[in-house]
């Protein structure tokens, strides 16, 4: 340790009482985190790249400072999906500090890691008050039974109005319009369920019908339109 001349010439003064780090809520307990191994939690972080061409939602399940589970969801940038594939291999097994300083290839994923790190080390996780935290596999539960990211894709113009293209339930096949041509509902196909039916042996048409659904005042519709063609 090297001290400057000014510091060397100072007289020593006692520092007094120090209570250390303030406790943070972690998995149903209050913890004074002094090192990375003291940190646990499950939470999400959102990131974006410098040109803001895409975004990433990163979910990590951390136990005793080690990342046990990672869910990487991306939107808006084609190259980001390949970066996310690399991140899913890179992150599990790393400490939080290693992950913060790991090249995750994509700016959006790096930014998400930064935001998520802040939540975890300050005790603002989803599992802060859950005794024992969340089990490994919580990320898959976020995706639901179909294990697909929940997406919403809407498009609209002043001249032609709105188009619902993708909702949480799935791919929108038809919009239900009333007499004033206002949207009152939609029909959809849940691709996750459809693929499960096909894998279970159903033919494509049967799987399509079984995975189809509707939302809203469908019975009151004056007409239906395909949002991608009409």
BELJO-V381348 format. One record per helix or strand of 3 or more residues. SS is the DSSP state (alpha for helix, beta for strand). FROM is the first residue (numbers start at 1). TO is the last residue. If there is no record, write none. Layout:
# BELJO-V381348
ss->SS from->FROM to->TO
ss->SS from->FROM to->TO
This chain:
# BELJO-V381348
ss->alpha from->5 to->8
ss->beta from->24 to->26
ss->beta from->29 to->31
ss->alpha from->36 to->38
ss->beta from->41 to->48
ss->beta from->55 to->63
ss->beta from->66 to->75
ss->alpha from->78 to->90
ss->alpha from->96 to->100
ss->alpha from->107 to->121
ss->alpha from->138 to->143
ss->beta from->153 to->157
ss->beta from->161 to->167
ss->beta from->170 to->177
ss->beta from->183 to->189
ss->alpha from->191 to->199
ss->alpha from->204 to->210
ss->beta from->212 to->216
ss->alpha from->218 to->220
ss->beta from->223 to->225
